[in-house]
């Protein structure tokens, strides 16, 4: 969605200002989630999609919770807090969708 695209752009901009380099890559968990969808279709696909999406968002929240106390850049810290709140809201929406899948 557009909000997440905007967040990614802000994250990339923040990373450009730092001395360390970072190359985004899919985690083994993300690859496993994608693979779990490959052979499914219909309602089983929908259900697995929502379950994987919820898990993915929960992993993002766990990462934010782990690193938020260490953040020193106020803009990045604010962005992380906004992202955490957005992830929680999206999880609630996805759980409702999962209930109807």
N, CA, C and O atoms as a GROMACS GRO file, in nm:
protein
  404
    1UNK      N    1   0.083  -0.117   0.000
    1UNK     CA    2   0.000   0.000   0.000
    1UNK      C    3   0.088   0.125   0.000
    1UNK      O    4   0.208   0.117   0.027
    2UNK      N    5   0.030   0.237  -0.030
    2UNK     CA    6   0.106   0.360  -0.047
    2UNK      C    7   0.177   0.404   0.082
    2UNK      O    8   0.289   0.454   0.078
    3UNK      N    9   0.111   0.384   0.195
    3UNK     CA   10   0.172   0.422   0.322
    3UNK      C   11   0.301   0.344   0.347
    3UNK      O   12   0.401   0.401   0.391
    4UNK      N   13   0.300   0.214   0.320
    4UNK     CA   14   0.420   0.134   0.338
    4UNK      C   15   0.528   0.171   0.237
    4UNK      O   16   0.647   0.171   0.270
    5UNK      N   17   0.488   0.204   0.114
    5UNK     CA   18   0.585   0.249   0.014
    5UNK      C   19   0.652   0.377   0.061
    5UNK      O   20   0.774   0.394   0.046
    6UNK      N   21   0.573   0.468   0.117
    6UNK     CA   22   0.629   0.594   0.169
    6UNK      C   23   0.725   0.568   0.284
    6UNK      O   24   0.830   0.632   0.294
    7UNK      N   25   0.689   0.473   0.372
    7UNK     CA   26   0.777   0.438   0.484
    7UNK      C   27   0.909   0.382   0.433
    7UNK      O   28   1.016   0.416   0.483
    8UNK      N   29   0.902   0.296   0.333
    8UNK     CA   30   1.024   0.240   0.276
    8UNK      C   31   1.113   0.349   0.217
    8UNK      O   32   1.235   0.346   0.233
    9UNK      N   33   1.052   0.445   0.150
    9UNK     CA   34   1.129   0.557   0.094
    9UNK      C   35   1.197   0.637   0.205
    9UNK      O   36   1.313   0.677   0.192
   10UNK      N   37   1.124   0.661   0.316
   10UNK     CA   38   1.183   0.734   0.429
   10UNK      C   39   1.296   0.654   0.491
   10UNK      O   40   1.398   0.710   0.530
   11UNK      N   41   1.279   0.523   0.499
   11UNK     CA   42   1.385   0.438   0.556
   11UNK      C   43   1.509   0.442   0.467
   11UNK      O   44   1.621   0.452   0.517
   12UNK      N   45   1.489   0.432   0.338
   12UNK     CA   46   1.604   0.437   0.246
   12UNK      C   47   1.677   0.570   0.257
   12UNK      O   48   1.800   0.574   0.255
   13UNK      N   49   1.601   0.679   0.268
   13UNK     CA   50   1.663   0.811   0.282
   13UNK      C   51   1.743   0.821   0.410
   13UNK      O   52   1.853   0.876   0.411
   14UNK      N   53   1.688   0.767   0.519
   14UNK     CA   54   1.759   0.770   0.647
   14UNK      C   55   1.887   0.688   0.638
   14UNK      O   56   1.990   0.728   0.692
   15UNK      N   57   1.880   0.574   0.572
   15UNK     CA   58   1.998   0.487   0.558
   15UNK      C   59   2.108   0.553   0.476
   15UNK      O   60   2.226   0.532   0.502
   16UNK      N   61   2.069   0.634   0.376
   16UNK     CA   62   2.169   0.701   0.293
   16UNK      C   63   2.254   0.796   0.376
   16UNK      O   64   2.371   0.820   0.345
   17UNK      N   65   2.195   0.852   0.481
   17UNK     CA   66   2.267   0.947   0.565
   17UNK      C   67   2.358   0.882   0.668
   17UNK      O   68   2.429   0.952   0.740
   18UNK      N   69   2.356   0.751   0.676
   18UNK     CA   70   2.438   0.679   0.773
   18UNK      C   71   2.559   0.620   0.701
   18UNK      O   72   2.556   0.598   0.580
   19UNK      N   73   2.663   0.595   0.776
   19UNK     CA   74   2.787   0.547   0.715
   19UNK      C   75   2.783   0.400   0.678
   19UNK      O   76   2.852   0.358   0.585
   20UNK      N   77   2.703   0.319   0.748
   20UNK     CA   78   2.696   0.176   0.720
   20UNK      C   79   2.615   0.151   0.593
   20UNK      O   80   2.524   0.227   0.559
   21UNK      N   81   2.649   0.046   0.524
   21UNK     CA   82   2.571   0.009   0.406
   21UNK      C   83   2.474  -0.102   0.445
   21UNK      O   84   2.501  -0.181   0.536
   22UNK      N   85   2.364  -0.106   0.377
   22UNK     CA   86   2.262  -0.208   0.404
   22UNK      C   87   2.203  -0.252   0.272
   22UNK      O   88   2.164  -0.169   0.190
   23UNK      N   89   2.196  -0.380   0.253
   23UNK     CA   90   2.134  -0.435   0.134
   23UNK      C   91   2.015  -0.520   0.178
   23UNK      O   92   2.033  -0.626   0.238
   24UNK      N   93   1.894  -0.473   0.147
   24UNK     CA   94   1.776  -0.551   0.186
   24UNK      C   95   1.777  -0.689   0.121
   24UNK      O   96   1.819  -0.704   0.006
   25UNK      N   97   1.732  -0.787   0.194
   25UNK     CA   98   1.723  -0.923   0.142
   25UNK      C   99   1.609  -0.996   0.212
   25UNK      O  100   1.578  -0.967   0.327
   26UNK      N  101   1.548  -1.088   0.141
   26UNK     CA  102   1.440  -1.166   0.200
   26UNK      C  103   1.497  -1.262   0.302
   26UNK      O  104   1.597  -1.330   0.277
   27UNK      N  105   1.434  -1.268   0.418
   27UNK     CA  106   1.477  -1.361   0.522
   27UNK      C  107   1.431  -1.502   0.486
   27UNK      O  108   1.347  -1.520   0.399
   28UNK      N  109   1.488  -1.598   0.554
   28UNK     CA  110   1.445  -1.737   0.529
   28UNK      C  111   1.299  -1.756   0.567
   28UNK      O  112   1.228  -1.833   0.503
   29UNK      N  113   1.253  -1.684   0.670
   29UNK     CA  114   1.111  -1.692   0.707
   29UNK      C  115   1.023  -1.638   0.595
   29UNK      O  116   0.920  -1.697   0.563
   30UNK      N  117   1.063  -1.525   0.536
   30UNK     CA  118   0.985  -1.465   0.428
   30UNK      C  119   0.983  -1.558   0.307
   30UNK      O  120   0.880  -1.573   0.241
   31UNK      N  121   1.095  -1.620   0.278
   31UNK     CA  122   1.100  -1.714   0.165
   31UNK      C  123   1.010  -1.834   0.192
   31UNK      O  124   0.941  -1.882   0.102
   32UNK      N  125   1.011  -1.883   0.315
   32UNK     CA  126   0.927  -1.997   0.350
   32UNK      C  127   0.779  -1.961   0.340
   32UNK      O  128   0.697  -2.042   0.296
   33UNK      N  129   0.744  -1.839   0.381
   33UNK     CA  130   0.606  -1.795   0.370
   33UNK      C  131   0.562  -1.789   0.224
   33UNK      O  132   0.453  -1.834   0.190
   34UNK      N  133   0.646  -1.735   0.139
   34UNK     CA  134   0.614  -1.728  -0.004
   34UNK      C  135   0.601  -1.868  -0.063
   34UNK      O  136   0.511  -1.894  -0.142
   35UNK      N  137   0.690  -1.956  -0.024
   35UNK     CA  138   0.686  -2.093  -0.077
   35UNK      C  139   0.559  -2.165  -0.033
   35UNK      O  140   0.506  -2.248  -0.107
   36UNK      N  141   0.509  -2.134   0.087
   36UNK     CA  142   0.389  -2.200   0.137
   36UNK      C  143   0.266  -2.165   0.055
   36UNK      O  144   0.167  -2.238   0.056
   37UNK      N  145   0.273  -2.054  -0.018
   37UNK     CA  146   0.160  -2.013  -0.101
   37UNK      C  147   0.166  -2.071  -0.242
   37UNK      O  148   0.063  -2.077  -0.310
   38UNK      N  149   0.282  -2.112  -0.285
   38UNK     CA  150   0.304  -2.148  -0.425
   38UNK      C  151   0.210  -2.255  -0.478
   38UNK      O  152   0.167  -2.248  -0.593
   39UNK      N  153   0.177  -2.353  -0.398
   39UNK     CA  154   0.097  -2.466  -0.446
   39UNK      C  155  -0.051  -2.455  -0.410
   39UNK      O  156  -0.129  -2.546  -0.437
   40UNK      N  157  -0.089  -2.343  -0.349
   40UNK     CA  158  -0.227  -2.327  -0.304
   40UNK      C  159  -0.307  -2.239  -0.399
   40UNK      O  160  -0.251  -2.163  -0.477
   41UNK      N  161  -0.439  -2.252  -0.390
   41UNK     CA  162  -0.529  -2.162  -0.461
   41UNK      C  163  -0.662  -2.160  -0.386
   41UNK      O  164  -0.684  -2.241  -0.296
   42UNK      N  165  -0.748  -2.069  -0.423
   42UNK     CA  166  -0.880  -2.060  -0.363
   42UNK      C  167  -0.875  -2.025  -0.214
   42UNK      O  168  -0.788  -1.950  -0.170
   43UNK      N  169  -0.969  -2.081  -0.139
   43UNK     CA  170  -0.979  -2.051   0.004
   43UNK      C  171  -0.854  -2.090   0.083
   43UNK      O  172  -0.812  -2.015   0.171
   44UNK      N  173  -0.792  -2.205   0.054
   44UNK     CA  174  -0.668  -2.238   0.126
   44UNK      C  175  -0.558  -2.132   0.102
   44UNK      O  176  -0.483  -2.099   0.194
   45UNK      N  177  -0.551  -2.080  -0.021
   45UNK     CA  178  -0.454  -1.974  -0.050
   45UNK      C  179  -0.486  -1.850   0.032
   45UNK      O  180  -0.398  -1.793   0.096
   46UNK      N  181  -0.614  -1.809   0.031
   46UNK     CA  182  -0.655  -1.691   0.106
   46UNK      C  183  -0.619  -1.704   0.254
   46UNK      O  184  -0.563  -1.612   0.314
   47UNK      N  185  -0.652  -1.818   0.310
   47UNK     CA  186  -0.626  -1.840   0.454
   47UNK      C  187  -0.476  -1.834   0.484
   47UNK      O  188  -0.434  -1.767   0.578
   48UNK      N  189  -0.395  -1.904   0.402
   48UNK     CA  190  -0.250  -1.903   0.424
   48UNK      C  191  -0.192  -1.763   0.403
   48UNK      O  192  -0.101  -1.722   0.474
   49UNK      N  193  -0.246  -1.690   0.306
   49UNK     CA  194  -0.200  -1.553   0.282
   49UNK      C  195  -0.220  -1.468   0.407
   49UNK      O  196  -0.128  -1.398   0.450
   50UNK      N  197  -0.340  -1.473   0.464
   50UNK     CA  198  -0.367  -1.392   0.584
   50UNK      C  199  -0.281  -1.438   0.701
   50UNK      O  200  -0.227  -1.355   0.774
   51UNK      N  201  -0.267  -1.569   0.719
   51UNK     CA  202  -0.184  -1.620   0.829
   51UNK      C  203  -0.039  -1.574   0.812
   51UNK      O  204   0.024  -1.531   0.909
   52UNK      N  205   0.014  -1.583   0.690
   52UNK     CA  206   0.151  -1.540   0.665
   52UNK      C  207   0.167  -1.390   0.683
   52UNK      O  208   0.267  -1.344   0.738
   53UNK      N  209   0.069  -1.314   0.638
   53UNK     CA  210   0.077  -1.169   0.651
   53UNK      C  211   0.076  -1.126   0.798
   53UNK      O  212   0.149  -1.036   0.838
   54UNK      N  213  -0.008  -1.192   0.877
   54UNK     CA  214  -0.011  -1.162   1.020
   54UNK      C  215   0.124  -1.195   1.083
   54UNK      O  216   0.178  -1.116   1.160
   55UNK      N  217   0.178  -1.311   1.050
   55UNK     CA  218   0.308  -1.350   1.105
   55UNK      C  219   0.416  -1.251   1.064
   55UNK      O  220   0.500  -1.213   1.146
   56UNK      N  221   0.415  -1.209   0.939
   56UNK     CA  222   0.514  -1.113   0.888
   56UNK      C  223   0.506  -0.980   0.966
   56UNK      O  224   0.608  -0.923   1.004
   57UNK      N  225   0.384  -0.933   0.989
   57UNK     CA  226   0.366  -0.809   1.064
   57UNK      C  227   0.410  -0.826   1.210
   57UNK      O  228   0.468  -0.735   1.268
   58UNK      N  229   0.381  -0.942   1.268
   58UNK     CA  230   0.423  -0.967   1.406
   58UNK      C  231   0.575  -0.968   1.417
   58UNK      O  232   0.631  -0.920   1.516
   59UNK      N  233   0.642  -1.022   1.316
   59UNK     CA  234   0.788  -1.022   1.315
   59UNK      C  235   0.842  -0.879   1.307
   59UNK      O  236   0.942  -0.846   1.370
   60UNK      N  237   0.775  -0.795   1.230
   60UNK     CA  238   0.816  -0.654   1.220
   60UNK      C  239   0.802  -0.585   1.356
   60UNK      O  240   0.890  -0.508   1.396
   61UNK      N  241   0.694  -0.611   1.425
   61UNK     CA  242   0.673  -0.552   1.557
   61UNK      C  243   0.780  -0.599   1.655
   61UNK      O  244   0.832  -0.520   1.733
   62UNK      N  245   0.812  -0.728   1.650
   62UNK     CA  246   0.917  -0.781   1.738
   62UNK      C  247   1.051  -0.713   1.710
   62UNK      O  248   1.126  -0.683   1.803
   63UNK      N  249   1.080  -0.690   1.583
   63UNK     CA  250   1.206  -0.624   1.548
   63UNK      C  251   1.206  -0.480   1.599
   63UNK      O  252   1.306  -0.433   1.654
   64UNK      N  253   1.096  -0.410   1.580
   64UNK     CA  254   1.087  -0.272   1.629
   64UNK      C  255   1.104  -0.271   1.780
   64UNK      O  256   1.178  -0.189   1.833
   65UNK      N  257   1.035  -0.360   1.850
   65UNK     CA  258   1.044  -0.364   1.996
   65UNK      C  259   1.187  -0.392   2.042
   65UNK      O  260   1.231  -0.339   2.145
   66UNK      N  261   1.258  -0.475   1.967
   66UNK     CA  262   1.396  -0.510   2.003
   66UNK      C  263   1.490  -0.391   1.985
   66UNK      O  264   1.579  -0.368   2.068
   67UNK      N  265   1.472  -0.316   1.878
   67UNK     CA  266   1.569  -0.212   1.843
   67UNK      C  267   1.526  -0.070   1.878
   67UNK      O  268   1.611   0.020   1.881
   68UNK      N  269   1.400  -0.047   1.904
   68UNK     CA  270   1.353   0.089   1.934
   68UNK      C  271   1.430   0.154   2.049
   68UNK      O  272   1.466   0.271   2.039
   69UNK      N  273   1.456   0.082   2.159
   69UNK     CA  274   1.531   0.146   2.269
   69UNK      C  275   1.672   0.190   2.230
   69UNK      O  276   1.729   0.276   2.297
   70UNK      N  277   1.728   0.132   2.124
   70UNK     CA  278   1.865   0.166   2.084
   70UNK      C  279   1.872   0.279   1.982
   70UNK      O  280   1.979   0.333   1.955
   71UNK      N  281   1.757   0.316   1.926
   71UNK     CA  282   1.757   0.420   1.823
   71UNK      C  283   1.793   0.556   1.884
   71UNK      O  284   1.743   0.593   1.990
   72UNK      N  285   1.879   0.628   1.815
   72UNK     CA  286   1.919   0.761   1.863
   72UNK      C  287   1.871   0.872   1.771
   72UNK      O  288   1.854   0.986   1.816
   73UNK      N  289   1.847   0.842   1.644
   73UNK     CA  290   1.799   0.942   1.550
   73UNK      C  291   1.650   0.963   1.577
   73UNK      O  292   1.571   0.870   1.562
   74UNK      N  293   1.610   1.086   1.617
   74UNK     CA  294   1.469   1.109   1.653
   74UNK      C  295   1.372   1.085   1.536
   74UNK      O  296   1.260   1.040   1.558
   75UNK      N  297   1.415   1.114   1.413
   75UNK     CA  298   1.327   1.092   1.299
   75UNK      C  299   1.304   0.942   1.277
   75UNK      O  300   1.192   0.900   1.248
   76UNK      N  301   1.409   0.864   1.290
   76UNK     CA  302   1.397   0.719   1.272
   76UNK      C  303   1.315   0.659   1.386
   76UNK      O  304   1.234   0.570   1.364
   77UNK      N  305   1.336   0.709   1.506
   77UNK     CA  306   1.261   0.659   1.622
   77UNK      C  307   1.111   0.687   1.605
   77UNK      O  308   1.028   0.600   1.632
   78UNK      N  309   1.078   0.808   1.561
   78UNK     CA  310   0.938   0.843   1.538
   78UNK      C  311   0.878   0.756   1.428
   78UNK      O  312   0.765   0.709   1.440
   79UNK      N  313   0.954   0.736   1.322
   79UNK     CA  314   0.906   0.652   1.213
   79UNK      C  315   0.881   0.509   1.262
   79UNK      O  316   0.780   0.448   1.227
   80UNK      N  317   0.971   0.455   1.343
   80UNK     CA  318   0.955   0.319   1.395
   80UNK      C  319   0.830   0.310   1.483
   80UNK      O  320   0.757   0.211   1.477
   81UNK      N  321   0.805   0.412   1.563
   81UNK     CA  322   0.686   0.412   1.647
   81UNK      C  323   0.559   0.415   1.562
   81UNK      O  324   0.461   0.346   1.592
   82UNK      N  325   0.560   0.496   1.456
   82UNK     CA  326   0.444   0.502   1.365
   82UNK      C  327   0.426   0.369   1.294
   82UNK      O  328   0.313   0.322   1.277
   83UNK      N  329   0.536   0.308   1.252
   83UNK     CA  330   0.528   0.180   1.183
   83UNK      C  331   0.471   0.073   1.275
   83UNK      O  332   0.391  -0.010   1.232
   84UNK      N  333   0.513   0.074   1.401
   84UNK     CA  334   0.463  -0.025   1.497
   84UNK      C  335   0.312  -0.013   1.512
   84UNK      O  336   0.240  -0.113   1.510
   85UNK      N  337   0.265   0.111   1.528
   85UNK     CA  338   0.121   0.133   1.544
   85UNK      C  339   0.045   0.089   1.418
   85UNK      O  340  -0.062   0.029   1.428
   86UNK      N  341   0.100   0.119   1.302
   86UNK     CA  342   0.035   0.080   1.176
   86UNK      C  343   0.031  -0.072   1.161
   86UNK      O  344  -0.069  -0.127   1.115
   87UNK      N  345   0.139  -0.140   1.200
   87UNK     CA  346   0.143  -0.286   1.190
   87UNK      C  347   0.037  -0.348   1.280
   87UNK      O  348  -0.030  -0.444   1.241
   88UNK      N  349   0.020  -0.294   1.401
   88UNK     CA  350  -0.083  -0.345   1.492
   88UNK      C  351  -0.222  -0.328   1.433
   88UNK      O  352  -0.306  -0.418   1.442
   89UNK      N  353  -0.247  -0.211   1.373
   89UNK     CA  354  -0.378  -0.187   1.311
   89UNK      C  355  -0.401  -0.283   1.195
   89UNK      O  356  -0.511  -0.336   1.179
   90UNK      N  357  -0.298  -0.306   1.116
   90UNK     CA  358  -0.313  -0.396   1.002
   90UNK      C  359  -0.335  -0.540   1.048
   90UNK      O  360  -0.410  -0.614   0.984
   91UNK      N  361  -0.271  -0.580   1.156
   91UNK     CA  362  -0.292  -0.715   1.210
   91UNK      C  363  -0.438  -0.732   1.249
   91UNK      O  364  -0.499  -0.835   1.221
   92UNK      N  365  -0.495  -0.631   1.315
   92UNK     CA  366  -0.636  -0.639   1.353
   92UNK      C  367  -0.725  -0.657   1.230
   92UNK      O  368  -0.817  -0.739   1.230
   93UNK      N  369  -0.698  -0.580   1.125
   93UNK     CA  370  -0.777  -0.590   1.002
   93UNK      C  371  -0.761  -0.729   0.939
   93UNK      O  372  -0.858  -0.789   0.894
   94UNK      N  373  -0.637  -0.778   0.937
   94UNK     CA  374  -0.613  -0.909   0.875
   94UNK      C  375  -0.677  -1.021   0.954
   94UNK      O  376  -0.725  -1.118   0.895
   95UNK      N  377  -0.679  -1.010   1.086
   95UNK     CA  378  -0.746  -1.113   1.167
   95UNK      C  379  -0.895  -1.118   1.134
   95UNK      O  380  -0.955  -1.225   1.132
   96UNK      N  381  -0.955  -1.001   1.109
   96UNK     CA  382  -1.096  -0.999   1.068
   96UNK      C  383  -1.112  -1.066   0.934
   96UNK      O  384  -1.205  -1.145   0.915
   97UNK      N  385  -1.023  -1.037   0.840
   97UNK     CA  386  -1.029  -1.101   0.709
   97UNK      C  387  -1.009  -1.252   0.721
   97UNK      O  388  -1.077  -1.330   0.655
   98UNK      N  389  -0.917  -1.291   0.806
   98UNK     CA  390  -0.889  -1.434   0.826
   98UNK      C  391  -1.014  -1.504   0.878
   98UNK      O  392  -1.042  -1.618   0.841
   99UNK      N  393  -1.087  -1.436   0.964
   99UNK     CA  394  -1.210  -1.494   1.017
   99UNK      C  395  -1.315  -1.517   0.911
   99UNK      O  396  -1.402  -1.603   0.926
  100UNK      N  397  -1.308  -1.440   0.801
  100UNK     CA  398  -1.405  -1.457   0.695
  100UNK      C  399  -1.350  -1.537   0.577
  100UNK      O  400  -1.422  -1.563   0.480
  101UNK      N  401  -1.222  -1.577   0.584
  101UNK     CA  402  -1.161  -1.650   0.472
  101UNK      C  403  -1.198  -1.797   0.476
  101UNK      O  404  -1.155  -1.873   0.389
   0.00000   0.00000   0.00000
